[in-house]
């Protein structure tokens, strides 16, 4: 069987101008990066502003195994299938981080015959947006430490600083460091650390901004710490926001690529879903929704993570309302949730147990799927379940999933074979999505912004995760009091939690009950426009596994990339 990379490299790509023309864009609307990549100028927003919006579809998932359940594959395959049935459709997805690409997860361009091309560029540097985000973020960090060294006119409390530096590589050795060593010429010694670039607030801002002017304002609102009197200190106070905007003036433009079936795909921004809000850019969606009959976008991880944040954060700032949600599940993941086998991150899984038919484990594991359907229906959006098919799945297991999904309120539950067959393998799914999207929209947010911080946190914990309640550690209590005093209490909430459980504990599978959520800390991404509580132990800098995926990546004698997923 061919690898994803071999399938991608064997595909024949069309010139990106031809892809642009298929969705109504001209070469003048683009900035070309070679033959197969382009940035789309923001002027097209005004050019097509009077067009009606297309249908807006979000793809999410159940709680996944560490392998992932094919959410991106489904997003791309569904988009291609919609095009096959005559619905002009644009895919909108995130750019992956180099951390997972060279770490445990590998590439993120889809898989099999549902991929984005060129696959190598997609997974690596693309047009340099992630590097621009890192440069802008680290410029602010350099400004901050220089300010401390050169007299600290703003009277910044060094112990209040929340801004780390960033690098787009998983490197656990950088999580906690001391800077400024070596004498007074090298700065003021203090403890700090590194986050991965996709966890940067600058990345979240890029994903949530709606214009260059809005980007400049959001960057200016970034809070790096407080004065000794408790006043927030911003990037504007440090006179750095303008230069940061300049570094991002090209990164703000969405990237246009193509799928393996030559349909249009916008790839833009890449915030993590367990730390940030985990969705591709608002700007890509705003452009796509004017050019297409359907826009299919993807939210990171499960419906308790990226999809909840899609609804409560992204849709608030974009003004767009989803017409339907697709929840991706697999037999193997539901089998795991039902106790059919154990899957411990970093350890080998028992493949025989994972693939062995186990109807009872699937039936018990369907509790997780039922909760995810319930979560999405809280927002008033129709749900379609996509059963991402694997060769070991049995018809009896699939029928159990269909029965339980529809009983839980899904409009339909459909087997998807887009990995194997491309768009052709998603025709039934596409037809189900079209039918669901035709229903009247009853979209609503989970909470109003006027609620106190704790009430918003507790609503997410009890309604979305199914917790009995929330416990706040002393640091979290202090931060909530501080942010309320500073006027940040009206921001939406972006919970930083594990993606491996509906709860805060990755060991609790299925549909956990009888648990309380501990809030260790609360941090403010004021420029992005949200507060993010940390549930239990959450890391903003991943580490590499013992055998990183990058050990397989190389260049062959012909200059081709090999080993990339």
Secondary structure as the mmCIF struct_conf table of DSSP 4:
data_model
#
loop_
_struct_conf.conf_type_id
_struct_conf.id
_struct_conf.beg_label_comp_id
_struct_conf.beg_label_asym_id
_struct_conf.beg_label_seq_id
_struct_conf.end_label_comp_id
_struct_conf.end_label_asym_id
_struct_conf.end_label_seq_id
HELX_RH_AL_P HELX_RH_AL_P1 UNK A 4 UNK A 10
BEND BEND1 UNK A 11 UNK A 11
HELX_LH_PP_P HELX_LH_PP_P1 UNK A 12 UNK A 15
HELX_RH_AL_P HELX_RH_AL_P2 UNK A 16 UNK A 22
TURN_TY1_P TURN_TY1_P1 UNK A 23 UNK A 24
HELX_RH_3T_P HELX_RH_3T_P1 UNK A 27 UNK A 29
STRN STRN1 UNK A 30 UNK A 32
BEND BEND2 UNK A 33 UNK A 36
STRN STRN2 UNK A 38 UNK A 40
HELX_LH_PP_P HELX_LH_PP_P2 UNK A 41 UNK A 41
TURN_TY1_P TURN_TY1_P2 UNK A 42 UNK A 43
HELX_RH_AL_P HELX_RH_AL_P3 UNK A 44 UNK A 47
TURN_TY1_P TURN_TY1_P3 UNK A 48 UNK A 50
BEND BEND3 UNK A 51 UNK A 51
HELX_LH_PP_P HELX_LH_PP_P3 UNK A 52 UNK A 53
STRN STRN3 UNK A 55 UNK A 61
BEND BEND4 UNK A 62 UNK A 63
HELX_LH_PP_P HELX_LH_PP_P4 UNK A 64 UNK A 65
TURN_TY1_P TURN_TY1_P4 UNK A 66 UNK A 67
BEND BEND5 UNK A 70 UNK A 70
HELX_RH_AL_P HELX_RH_AL_P4 UNK A 71 UNK A 84
TURN_TY1_P TURN_TY1_P5 UNK A 85 UNK A 86
STRN STRN4 UNK A 89 UNK A 93
HELX_LH_PP_P HELX_LH_PP_P5 UNK A 94 UNK A 97
HELX_RH_AL_P HELX_RH_AL_P5 UNK A 98 UNK A 102
BEND BEND6 UNK A 103 UNK A 105
BEND BEND7 UNK A 109 UNK A 109
STRN STRN5 UNK A 110 UNK A 111
TURN_TY1_P TURN_TY1_P6 UNK A 112 UNK A 113
STRN STRN6 UNK A 114 UNK A 117
BEND BEND8 UNK A 118 UNK A 118
HELX_RH_AL_P HELX_RH_AL_P6 UNK A 119 UNK A 123
TURN_TY1_P TURN_TY1_P7 UNK A 124 UNK A 127
BEND BEND9 UNK A 128 UNK A 128
HELX_RH_AL_P HELX_RH_AL_P7 UNK A 129 UNK A 149
TURN_TY1_P TURN_TY1_P8 UNK A 150 UNK A 151
TURN_TY1_P TURN_TY1_P9 UNK A 153 UNK A 154
STRN STRN7 UNK A 156 UNK A 156
HELX_RH_3T_P HELX_RH_3T_P2 UNK A 158 UNK A 160
STRN STRN8 UNK A 165 UNK A 167
BEND BEND10 UNK A 168 UNK A 169
HELX_RH_3T_P HELX_RH_3T_P3 UNK A 172 UNK A 174
BEND BEND11 UNK A 175 UNK A 176
STRN STRN9 UNK A 177 UNK A 179
BEND BEND12 UNK A 180 UNK A 180
BEND BEND13 UNK A 182 UNK A 183
HELX_RH_3T_P HELX_RH_3T_P4 UNK A 184 UNK A 186
STRN STRN10 UNK A 190 UNK A 192
STRN STRN11 UNK A 194 UNK A 196
HELX_RH_3T_P HELX_RH_3T_P5 UNK A 197 UNK A 199
BEND BEND14 UNK A 200 UNK A 200
HELX_RH_AL_P HELX_RH_AL_P8 UNK A 201 UNK A 208
BEND BEND15 UNK A 211 UNK A 211
HELX_RH_AL_P HELX_RH_AL_P9 UNK A 212 UNK A 220
TURN_TY1_P TURN_TY1_P10 UNK A 221 UNK A 221
STRN STRN12 UNK A 223 UNK A 226
STRN STRN13 UNK A 227 UNK A 227
TURN_TY1_P TURN_TY1_P11 UNK A 228 UNK A 229
BEND BEND16 UNK A 230 UNK A 230
STRN STRN14 UNK A 232 UNK A 234
TURN_TY1_P TURN_TY1_P12 UNK A 235 UNK A 239
HELX_RH_AL_P HELX_RH_AL_P10 UNK A 241 UNK A 247
TURN_TY1_P TURN_TY1_P13 UNK A 248 UNK A 252
BEND BEND17 UNK A 253 UNK A 253
HELX_LH_PP_P HELX_LH_PP_P6 UNK A 254 UNK A 254
STRN STRN15 UNK A 255 UNK A 259
TURN_TY1_P TURN_TY1_P14 UNK A 260 UNK A 261
BEND BEND18 UNK A 262 UNK A 262
STRN STRN16 UNK A 264 UNK A 267
TURN_TY1_P TURN_TY1_P15 UNK A 273 UNK A 275
BEND BEND19 UNK A 276 UNK A 276
STRN STRN17 UNK A 279 UNK A 279
HELX_RH_AL_P HELX_RH_AL_P11 UNK A 282 UNK A 291
BEND BEND20 UNK A 293 UNK A 293
STRN STRN18 UNK A 294 UNK A 298
STRN STRN19 UNK A 299 UNK A 299
BEND BEND21 UNK A 300 UNK A 301
TURN_TY1_P TURN_TY1_P16 UNK A 303 UNK A 305
HELX_RH_AL_P HELX_RH_AL_P12 UNK A 306 UNK A 309
HELX_RH_PI_P HELX_RH_PI_P1 UNK A 310 UNK A 314
HELX_RH_AL_P HELX_RH_AL_P13 UNK A 315 UNK A 318
BEND BEND22 UNK A 323 UNK A 323
STRN STRN20 UNK A 324 UNK A 329
HELX_RH_AL_P HELX_RH_AL_P14 UNK A 331 UNK A 337
TURN_TY1_P TURN_TY1_P17 UNK A 338 UNK A 339
BEND BEND23 UNK A 340 UNK A 341
TURN_TY1_P TURN_TY1_P18 UNK A 345 UNK A 346
BEND BEND24 UNK A 347 UNK A 347
HELX_RH_AL_P HELX_RH_AL_P15 UNK A 351 UNK A 355
BEND BEND25 UNK A 356 UNK A 356
HELX_RH_AL_P HELX_RH_AL_P16 UNK A 359 UNK A 377
TURN_TY1_P TURN_TY1_P19 UNK A 378 UNK A 380
STRN STRN21 UNK A 382 UNK A 388
TURN_TY1_P TURN_TY1_P20 UNK A 391 UNK A 392
HELX_RH_AL_P HELX_RH_AL_P17 UNK A 395 UNK A 407
TURN_TY1_P TURN_TY1_P21 UNK A 408 UNK A 409
BEND BEND26 UNK A 411 UNK A 411
STRN STRN22 UNK A 412 UNK A 416
HELX_RH_AL_P HELX_RH_AL_P18 UNK A 418 UNK A 421
HELX_RH_3T_P HELX_RH_3T_P6 UNK A 422 UNK A 426
HELX_RH_AL_P HELX_RH_AL_P19 UNK A 427 UNK A 437
TURN_TY1_P TURN_TY1_P22 UNK A 438 UNK A 438
BEND BEND27 UNK A 439 UNK A 439
HELX_LH_PP_P HELX_LH_PP_P7 UNK A 440 UNK A 441
BEND BEND28 UNK A 446 UNK A 447
TURN_TY1_P TURN_TY1_P23 UNK A 449 UNK A 450
BEND BEND29 UNK A 451 UNK A 451
HELX_RH_AL_P HELX_RH_AL_P20 UNK A 453 UNK A 459
HELX_RH_PI_P HELX_RH_PI_P2 UNK A 460 UNK A 464
BEND BEND30 UNK A 465 UNK A 465
BEND BEND31 UNK A 468 UNK A 468
STRN STRN23 UNK A 469 UNK A 472
HELX_RH_AL_P HELX_RH_AL_P21 UNK A 474 UNK A 485
TURN_TY1_P TURN_TY1_P24 UNK A 486 UNK A 487
TURN_TY1_P TURN_TY1_P25 UNK A 489 UNK A 490
BEND BEND32 UNK A 491 UNK A 491
STRN STRN24 UNK A 492 UNK A 493
STRN STRN25 UNK A 496 UNK A 496
BEND BEND33 UNK A 499 UNK A 504
TURN_TY1_P TURN_TY1_P26 UNK A 506 UNK A 507
BEND BEND34 UNK A 510 UNK A 511
BEND BEND35 UNK A 514 UNK A 514
STRN STRN26 UNK A 516 UNK A 525
TURN_TY1_P TURN_TY1_P27 UNK A 526 UNK A 529
STRN STRN27 UNK A 530 UNK A 535
BEND BEND36 UNK A 536 UNK A 537
BEND BEND37 UNK A 540 UNK A 541
BEND BEND38 UNK A 546 UNK A 547
HELX_RH_3T_P HELX_RH_3T_P7 UNK A 549 UNK A 552
STRN STRN28 UNK A 554 UNK A 555
TURN_TY1_P TURN_TY1_P28 UNK A 557 UNK A 558
BEND BEND39 UNK A 559 UNK A 559
STRN STRN29 UNK A 561 UNK A 562
#
